Amino acid sequence: MAPQTKAQRSEAAKKGAATRQRNAASDAGKRAKQATKQATSAGGEAAKSVGRAVKSAGKAASTRAR
């Protein structure tokens, strides 16, 4: 295989840098989406937990009233 010229090495380096930059941006977007999804899920779980606590407290109060 013939050795690369300086121009070819430079072009390959620029192409590699552009690819790494594009991949990093893509990964950052995926991480942000994942964090948003996780935060939303955590909020939903907290609401369910409060709902369950209120329900059990209501049941306990109704059994004491009888």
Secondary structure, DSSP 8 states (H G I E B T S, - for coil): -----HHHHHHHHHHHHHHHHHHHHHHHHHHHHHHHHHHHHHHHHHHHHHHHHHHHHHHHHHHHH-
